[in-house]
Amino acid sequence: MAMIVAMDGPSGAGKSTLAKALARRLGFLYLDTGALFRAVALLAARGELDPSREADRQALAHRLSRTTIRMTPTPEGNRLLLDGEDVSEAIRTPQVSRLASQVAALPFVRKAVLEIERTILAEGDVVLEGRDTTTVVAPDADVKFFVTASPEIRGERRFEELRAKGLDVTLEETTREMRERDLQDRTRPDAPLKRAKDAVEIDTSNRSVPELVAEMIEIVERKRHEGSCKDRGNNLQPIVT
């Protein structure tokens, strides 16, 4: 039976790095759920739509209903396609990051993204990461991790990532925006970021990636040997409109 490993946690904690490495070591498909919300944010940005305005929300809902979002695995990693266009790099700008939390709070966006995620999860063994993967997307995942790190370290990581892409940002600005996004993610009424009761907490602040991945593989293999992969078909939370 297919196995699902889910990771939650705030931005900059290292979810993507760990999930990619873990999926590669296990031979599982890697699913970045946050990238799907970023695709919707990019759609809003290109249409100059403000998610806080009712008229713009309606316009975004209309655009989204006519848009195809796909995640395609390649030897170099997953590529995100928006109506066939590869937007894997375009979704990583500060503007899209700011919009991502706003659109992620919209019920119609969460419904559309959840449908995409559930389709991917049905395809086989998956490691997925995001901000509500263990509580909403895959509440019956076989293994759950909550990945975290101190706000200062998360801010520094995000700052270095943006600088490496040639973006003109400051550490202070990056850390402030990250704290604002943390607040948005934790306080949104629909599927807020929180640690699942049965999730294993992984603090990445002062540990190496190989060390962390080795620990996570041990946990996954222990669960696999227990033969406890569950039948998730009737236990997924319903998609609420």
Summary of the structure (lengths in Angstrom):
residues: 241
radius of gyration: 17.3
end to end distance: 30.2
largest distance: 52.4
contacts: 765
relative contact order: 0.21
helix: 50%
strand: 14%
